Amino acid sequence: MVIKTLWRLCLALFAGHELDAVAQAEWRLLYGLRDLDPALGQQWFIALHVPLCVALMWLIGHPRRAIQRTSRQLLAAFAVVHAGLHYNLQQHPLYLFDSLLSQTLIFACGATGLLYLMLDLGRQRSPCND
């Protein structure tokens, strides 16, 4: 139950961050989008999230449990890496994620993803898993 709650919290924090990412013009930090006109970059940033979300929903809801679990682990690992990327970008002149809300969404997502991975991978090694 705790592991599922952590997964859901990680996903919710990530969703909150993605909403905040539009407000903070995150596309201006991304290769391929940062050289576009700001309005076009924003449109592409939002539009590209649609197939990403479809793929994520398909993978985490896949009929095979192994695919569900691996997909959840990969997204949780990405949350950790993503928090590290944001940490390293904090001094970038176009970085706008300075508010308490932005920082909380990013780093709580990474921490929750890390905790989820630790517990889930520990559960995989346990003789009484799932």
C-alpha positions as CSV (number, residue, x, y, z in Angstrom):
1,M,0.0,0.0,0.0
2,V,2.8,2.4,0.9
3,I,4.6,1.7,-2.4
4,K,1.4,2.4,-4.5
5,T,0.9,5.6,-2.5
6,L,4.5,6.7,-3.2
7,W,4.0,5.9,-6.9
8,R,0.8,8.0,-7.1
9,L,2.4,10.8,-5.2
10,C,5.4,10.8,-7.5
11,L,3.1,10.9,-10.6
12,A,1.0,13.7,-9.1
13,L,4.0,15.8,-8.2
14,F,5.3,15.3,-11.8
15,A,2.0,16.4,-13.2
16,G,2.0,19.4,-11.0
17,H,5.5,20.2,-12.1
18,E,4.6,19.9,-15.8
19,L,1.8,22.5,-15.3
20,D,4.3,24.7,-13.6
21,A,6.8,24.1,-16.4
22,V,4.4,25.8,-18.8
23,A,4.1,28.8,-16.5
24,Q,7.9,28.9,-16.1
25,A,8.7,28.5,-19.8
26,E,10.7,25.4,-19.4
27,W,10.9,24.9,-23.2
28,R,13.4,27.7,-23.2
29,L,15.9,25.3,-21.5
30,L,15.3,22.4,-23.9
31,Y,17.4,21.6,-27.0
32,G,15.2,21.7,-30.1
33,L,12.6,24.0,-28.5
34,R,14.7,26.8,-27.1
35,D,15.6,28.2,-30.5
36,L,12.0,28.6,-31.6
37,D,9.9,31.7,-31.3
38,P,8.6,31.6,-27.6
39,A,4.9,31.1,-28.6
40,L,5.8,28.3,-31.0
41,G,8.1,26.7,-28.4
42,Q,5.3,26.8,-25.9
43,Q,2.9,25.2,-28.3
44,W,5.4,22.4,-29.2
45,F,6.2,21.8,-25.5
46,I,2.5,21.3,-24.7
47,A,1.8,19.3,-27.8
48,L,4.7,16.9,-27.2
49,H,3.3,16.1,-23.8
50,V,0.2,14.5,-25.3
51,P,1.9,11.5,-26.9
52,L,4.2,11.2,-23.9
53,C,1.2,11.0,-21.6
54,V,-0.6,8.6,-23.8
55,A,2.5,6.3,-23.9
56,L,2.9,6.6,-20.1
57,M,-0.8,5.8,-19.4
58,W,-0.6,2.8,-21.8
59,L,2.6,1.5,-20.2
60,I,1.5,1.9,-16.6
61,G,-1.9,0.4,-17.3
62,H,-0.5,-2.5,-19.5
63,P,-2.1,-5.9,-19.0
64,R,1.3,-7.5,-18.2
65,R,2.3,-6.6,-14.6
66,A,6.0,-6.8,-15.5
67,I,5.6,-4.0,-18.0
68,Q,3.6,-2.0,-15.5
69,R,6.2,-2.3,-12.9
70,T,9.2,-1.6,-15.2
71,S,7.4,1.5,-16.5
72,R,6.7,2.8,-13.0
73,Q,10.3,2.1,-12.1
74,L,11.6,4.0,-15.2
75,L,9.4,7.0,-14.5
76,A,10.5,7.1,-10.9
77,A,14.1,6.9,-12.0
78,F,13.5,9.7,-14.5
79,A,12.0,11.8,-11.6
80,V,15.3,11.4,-9.7
81,V,17.4,12.3,-12.8
82,H,15.0,15.2,-13.6
83,A,15.5,16.6,-10.1
84,G,19.3,16.4,-10.7
85,L,19.0,18.2,-14.0
86,H,16.9,21.0,-12.4
87,Y,19.5,21.3,-9.6
88,N,22.2,21.7,-12.1
89,L,20.3,24.3,-14.1
90,Q,19.5,26.6,-11.2
91,Q,22.2,29.1,-12.2
92,H,21.1,29.2,-15.9
93,P,19.8,32.7,-16.8
94,L,16.6,31.4,-18.2
95,Y,15.8,29.2,-15.2
96,L,12.6,30.4,-13.6
97,F,11.8,27.6,-11.1
98,D,12.8,29.7,-8.1
99,S,9.5,29.7,-6.1
100,L,8.8,27.5,-3.2
101,L,6.0,25.7,-5.2
102,S,8.3,25.0,-8.1
103,Q,11.1,23.8,-5.9
104,T,8.8,21.6,-3.9
105,L,7.2,20.0,-6.9
106,I,10.6,19.2,-8.5
107,F,12.5,17.9,-5.5
108,A,9.6,16.2,-3.7
109,C,8.9,14.4,-7.0
110,G,12.6,13.3,-7.2
111,A,12.7,12.3,-3.5
112,T,9.4,10.4,-3.8
113,G,10.7,8.6,-6.9
114,L,13.8,7.6,-5.1
115,L,12.0,6.3,-2.1
116,Y,9.6,4.4,-4.4
117,L,12.5,2.8,-6.2
118,M,14.3,1.8,-3.0
119,L,11.1,0.2,-1.6
120,D,10.0,-1.4,-4.9
121,L,13.4,-2.8,-5.8
122,G,13.8,-4.1,-2.2
123,R,10.4,-5.8,-2.6
124,Q,11.6,-7.4,-5.8
125,R,14.5,-9.0,-4.0
126,S,12.3,-10.1,-1.1
127,P,11.1,-13.8,-1.1
128,C,7.6,-12.5,-0.4
129,N,7.3,-10.0,-3.2
130,D,4.0,-8.6,-4.3
